[in-house]
Amino acid sequence: MPREKNPETATARKRAPRKRVSQPTADIQYPAFVDPQQRAALIAKAAYLRALDRGFAPGREVEDWLAAEAEVDAELMRGTAAAARV
């Protein structure tokens, strides 16, 4: 036996989820004293230290790199915010 439709819910509209506007990474402003090569070197060092901590076990290199990248970017942004407050 088919269910009866509830007339109240049939006319109610569902809201579509909001579209997220993602910020491209090119728009991120780093402090003037950190150029892309310096940033890459900081990320490489942080990724190396992460790999060292886990005994250089293979298979997690990309995870180390991405975590190091997030860590370095957070530190750079924190440094930017501290410089702006002074």
C-alpha positions in Angstrom: 0.0 0.0 0.0 1.6 3.3 -1.1 2.1 6.0 1.5 0.0 9.1 1.4 1.9 12.3 0.6 1.8 15.0 3.3 0.6 18.2 1.6 2.7 20.4 4.0 6.0 18.8 3.1 5.3 18.6 -0.6 5.2 22.4 -0.9 8.1 23.1 1.4 11.3 23.9 -0.5 14.6 22.6 0.6 17.5 25.0 0.6 20.4 24.2 -1.6 23.8 24.1 0.2 25.8 27.3 -0.1 28.7 27.2 -2.5 32.0 27.6 -0.9 34.3 30.1 -2.4 37.8 28.7 -2.0 40.8 31.0 -1.8 43.5 30.0 -4.3 46.8 29.6 -2.6 48.3 32.3 -4.9 46.3 34.9 -3.0 48.0 34.2 0.3 50.3 37.0 1.3 53.5 35.9 3.1 55.8 38.3 4.9 58.2 40.1 2.5 61.3 38.4 4.0 60.1 34.8 3.1 60.4 34.1 -0.6 59.1 30.9 -2.2 62.5 29.2 -2.0 62.9 30.0 1.7 59.3 28.6 2.3 60.1 25.4 0.4 63.3 25.0 2.4 61.4 25.4 5.7 58.8 22.9 4.5 61.5 20.4 3.5 63.2 20.7 6.9 59.9 20.3 8.8 59.0 17.2 6.6 62.5 15.7 7.2 62.1 16.2 11.0 58.6 14.5 10.8 60.2 11.6 8.9 63.0 11.4 11.4 60.5 11.2 14.3 58.8 8.2 12.8 62.0 6.4 11.9 61.9 7.1 8.2 59.3 4.3 7.7 58.3 4.4 4.0 54.9 5.1 2.6 54.0 8.4 4.5 56.2 10.9 2.7 53.4 12.8 1.1 51.6 13.0 4.5 54.8 14.3 6.1 55.2 16.9 3.4 51.5 18.1 3.6 51.6 18.3 7.4 54.9 20.2 7.3 53.5 22.6 4.7 50.4 23.3 6.9 52.7 23.8 9.9 55.0 26.2 8.1 52.2 28.2 6.6 50.5 28.5 10.0 53.8 29.8 11.5 54.3 32.3 8.6 50.7 33.6 9.0 51.1 33.8 12.8 54.3 35.8 12.2 52.5 38.0 9.8 49.7 38.7 12.3 52.2 39.4 15.0 54.1 41.9 12.8 50.8 43.6 11.9 49.9 44.1 15.6 53.2 45.9 16.4 
